[in-house]
Amino acid sequence: MPREFRCIFDTNIYGLIIEKKILFSELKKALDKKKLIIYGSDVIRKELRNTPLHMKVGSEKLRLKLLNIYDNFVGEKTFETTDLARGLAKLYFKEYKSIKGIQNYKKIWNDFLIVAIASLNDLDIIITEDNKTMCSPKAKRSYNKVNINNDLNLFNNLWTSI
Protein backbone atom coordinates (compact mmCIF):
# COMPACT_ATOMS: atom_id res chain seq x y z
CA MET A 1 0.00 0.00 0.00
CA PRO A 2 1.42 3.46 -0.93
CA ARG A 3 2.47 5.76 1.89
CA GLU A 4 -0.06 8.39 2.90
CA PHE A 5 1.17 11.95 3.20
CA ARG A 6 -0.31 13.99 6.02
CA CYS A 7 -0.40 17.62 4.95
CA ILE A 8 -1.86 21.01 5.65
CA PHE A 9 -2.64 23.65 3.02
CA ASP A 10 -1.72 27.25 3.64
CA THR A 11 -4.73 29.54 3.24
CA ASN A 12 -3.61 30.75 -0.21
CA ILE A 13 -3.92 27.25 -1.65
CA TYR A 14 -7.70 27.28 -1.34
CA GLY A 15 -7.84 30.31 -3.62
CA LEU A 16 -5.57 28.53 -6.10
CA ILE A 17 -7.89 25.54 -6.10
CA ILE A 18 -10.68 27.83 -7.30
CA GLU A 19 -8.40 29.56 -9.80
CA LYS A 20 -6.84 26.36 -11.21
CA LYS A 21 -9.64 23.83 -11.47
CA ILE A 22 -7.22 21.13 -12.61
CA LEU A 23 -5.53 21.26 -9.22
CA PHE A 24 -8.86 20.44 -7.57
CA SER A 25 -9.36 17.33 -9.68
CA GLU A 26 -5.77 16.18 -9.06
CA LEU A 27 -6.21 16.60 -5.33
CA LYS A 28 -9.50 14.72 -5.36
CA LYS A 29 -7.81 11.81 -7.18
CA ALA A 30 -5.01 11.72 -4.60
CA LEU A 31 -7.55 11.79 -1.79
CA ASP A 32 -9.61 9.05 -3.41
CA LYS A 33 -6.49 6.89 -3.70
CA LYS A 34 -5.70 7.62 -0.03
CA LYS A 35 -2.30 9.08 -0.86
CA LEU A 36 -3.00 12.44 0.73
CA ILE A 37 -4.67 13.31 4.01
CA ILE A 38 -5.39 17.00 4.31
CA TYR A 39 -5.66 18.59 7.73
CA GLY A 40 -6.85 22.04 8.60
CA SER A 41 -6.53 24.44 11.48
CA ASP A 42 -8.64 27.05 13.17
CA VAL A 43 -6.11 29.64 11.93
CA ILE A 44 -6.70 28.76 8.28
CA ARG A 45 -10.48 28.57 8.63
CA LYS A 46 -10.53 32.02 10.31
CA GLU A 47 -8.43 33.46 7.48
CA LEU A 48 -10.87 32.02 4.94
CA ARG A 49 -13.82 33.44 6.90
CA ASN A 50 -12.16 36.87 6.68
CA THR A 51 -12.67 36.89 2.90
CA PRO A 52 -14.87 39.93 2.16
CA LEU A 53 -18.53 39.03 1.68
CA HIS A 54 -18.87 41.07 -1.53
CA MET A 55 -16.18 39.16 -3.44
CA LYS A 56 -17.50 36.72 -6.04
CA VAL A 57 -16.30 34.05 -8.44
CA GLY A 58 -18.77 34.16 -11.28
CA SER A 59 -22.13 34.33 -9.54
CA GLU A 60 -20.95 32.57 -6.36
CA LYS A 61 -19.69 34.24 -3.20
CA LEU A 62 -15.96 33.63 -2.87
CA ARG A 63 -16.03 33.17 0.92
CA LEU A 64 -18.66 30.46 0.73
CA LYS A 65 -16.83 28.68 -2.07
CA LEU A 66 -13.51 28.78 -0.15
CA LEU A 67 -15.12 27.46 3.02
CA ASN A 68 -16.91 24.69 1.11
CA ILE A 69 -13.63 23.55 -0.46
CA TYR A 70 -11.92 23.67 2.93
CA ASP A 71 -14.70 21.65 4.57
CA ASN A 72 -14.75 19.18 1.66
CA PHE A 73 -11.02 18.45 1.95
CA VAL A 74 -10.54 18.78 5.71
CA GLY A 75 -13.82 17.65 7.24
CA GLU A 76 -13.26 17.01 10.95
CA LYS A 77 -9.46 16.77 10.63
CA THR A 78 -8.81 20.18 12.19
CA PHE A 79 -6.12 21.16 14.66
CA GLU A 80 -6.89 23.84 17.22
CA THR A 81 -4.28 26.41 18.16
CA THR A 82 -2.90 25.49 21.55
CA ASP A 83 -0.76 27.47 23.97
CA LEU A 84 2.10 25.19 22.96
CA ALA A 85 1.62 26.15 19.29
CA ARG A 86 1.53 29.86 20.20
CA GLY A 87 4.73 29.43 22.22
CA LEU A 88 6.46 27.65 19.36
CA ALA A 89 5.33 30.34 16.90
CA LYS A 90 6.79 32.99 19.23
CA LEU A 91 10.10 31.13 19.19
CA TYR A 92 9.99 31.04 15.36
CA PHE A 93 9.34 34.78 15.29
CA LYS A 94 12.16 35.53 17.73
CA GLU A 95 14.61 33.46 15.68
CA TYR A 96 13.34 34.90 12.36
CA LYS A 97 13.66 38.43 13.72
CA SER A 98 17.27 37.74 14.75
CA ILE A 99 18.09 36.56 11.20
CA LYS A 100 16.07 39.02 9.14
CA GLY A 101 15.68 42.05 11.42
CA ILE A 102 12.47 43.70 12.57
CA GLN A 103 9.42 42.38 10.75
CA ASN A 104 5.71 43.08 11.04
CA TYR A 105 4.58 40.60 13.68
CA LYS A 106 0.93 40.62 12.54
CA LYS A 107 1.84 39.96 8.92
CA ILE A 108 3.69 36.71 9.61
CA TRP A 109 2.10 35.51 12.86
CA ASN A 110 -0.46 33.21 11.20
CA ASP A 111 2.26 31.69 9.01
CA PHE A 112 4.28 30.83 12.09
CA LEU A 113 1.20 29.42 13.83
CA ILE A 114 0.47 27.15 10.87
CA VAL A 115 4.06 25.87 10.85
CA ALA A 116 3.93 25.35 14.63
CA ILE A 117 0.70 23.37 14.34
CA ALA A 118 2.19 21.26 11.53
CA SER A 119 5.39 20.68 13.54
CA LEU A 120 3.63 19.73 16.75
CA ASN A 121 1.34 17.31 14.89
CA ASP A 122 4.22 15.79 12.89
CA LEU A 123 2.69 16.51 9.48
CA ASP A 124 4.72 15.50 6.43
CA ILE A 125 4.23 18.56 4.29
CA ILE A 126 2.92 22.12 4.24
CA ILE A 127 1.68 23.19 0.83
CA THR A 128 1.98 26.91 0.20
CA GLU A 129 2.59 29.46 -2.49
CA ASP A 130 4.04 31.96 0.00
CA ASN A 131 7.72 32.02 -0.94
CA LYS A 132 8.35 35.52 0.46
CA THR A 133 7.65 34.82 4.12
CA MET A 134 6.35 31.40 5.12
CA CYS A 135 8.57 29.42 2.76
CA SER A 136 11.56 31.75 2.53
CA PRO A 137 15.01 30.29 3.25
CA LYS A 138 15.35 32.50 6.34
CA ALA A 139 11.97 31.39 7.68
CA LYS A 140 12.85 27.73 7.07
CA ARG A 141 16.15 28.22 8.85
CA SER A 142 14.24 29.70 11.81
CA TYR A 143 11.75 26.81 11.93
CA ASN A 144 14.47 24.21 11.71
CA LYS A 145 16.68 25.78 14.37
CA VAL A 146 13.75 26.05 16.79
CA ASN A 147 12.48 22.56 15.89
CA ILE A 148 15.92 21.00 16.46
CA ASN A 149 16.11 22.67 19.86
CA ASN A 150 12.67 21.25 20.70
CA ASP A 151 13.06 17.75 19.21
CA LEU A 152 10.52 18.38 16.44
CA ASN A 153 10.61 17.42 12.76
CA LEU A 154 12.44 19.52 10.16
CA PHE A 155 10.95 21.20 7.12
CA ASN A 156 13.98 21.32 4.80
CA ASN A 157 12.53 19.32 1.92
CA LEU A 158 8.94 19.03 2.94
CA TRP A 159 7.53 22.23 1.47
CA THR A 160 5.76 22.32 -1.85
CA SER A 161 5.19 25.55 -3.69
CA ILE A 162 2.51 25.46 -6.34
Secondary structure as UniProt FT lines:
FT   STRAND          5..9
FT   HELIX           11..19
FT   HELIX           21..32
FT   TURN            33..34
FT   STRAND          36..41
FT   HELIX           42..49
FT   TURN            53..54
FT   STRAND          56..57
FT   TURN            58..59
FT   STRAND          60..61
FT   HELIX           62..74
FT   TURN            75..76
FT   STRAND          78..79
FT   HELIX           83..100
FT   HELIX           105..120
FT   TURN            121..122
FT   STRAND          125..128
FT   TURN            131..135
FT   HELIX           137..149
FT   TURN            150..151
FT   STRAND          159..161
//
